[in-house]
Amino acid sequence: MKKILSIVALLLVVLIMALTKPSKEAHRAAMMDAVQEYVADEASGHVALNLLASIGGKALVKAVDLALSTQLKERDYLVLNTTYIEIGDQEKLLSVGLLSYVFTFDKERLRSELATAFQGK
């Protein structure tokens, strides 16, 4: 009997996880929130260039949003999903979605990835 209850409980957990995976749009929104937070933090450190930083920040946010809308790809693993983009022959993991929550990269990784992306161009 315990074995049957364990199997039923496991199946119930898997079902709940499968039904609560965030959508691709939720991933994109979470990434844009992270980018906007990053831009705001970077702009606040440059008080003398605040207007210029604001304009540049808005341009960066629009560029990232456009890139995500056209290049964002999703992988579905039944109980969770991930999003990534392809840069050259490499795939860059951007987020992991689980139980209606999207886990994105931290500010340091975002800073590093943006610097790498701009150096590559």
C-alpha positions, 0 to 999 in steps of 0.5 A: 500500500505504501508503494502505491501511495508513493507512486501516486504522490510522485505522479501528483508532484510531476503533474503539478510541476508539468502544469506550472511551468512558466511560458516562454513569454514569462521567461522573456519578461523575467529576463527583461526585468533583469536587464532593466535592473542592470541598466538602472544600476549601471546608470545610477553609478554615472550621475554626471552622465545620467541623461546620456546613460538613460538614453543609452540604457533605453537603447540597450533595453530595446536591443535586448528585447528585440534580440529576445523576441526573435532569437529566444528558443525554449527547451521543454523537459516535462517538469521544467523548461529552459530558454537559450539563444545561439551565439555563433556555434554556442548556446547560451542558457538564459533562464530556467523555469520551474513551478511558475517561477523563472530563474535568470542569471545574476547581474554579474553574469549579465554584465559578463555576457553583455561585455562578451557579446559587444566585444564579439561584434 
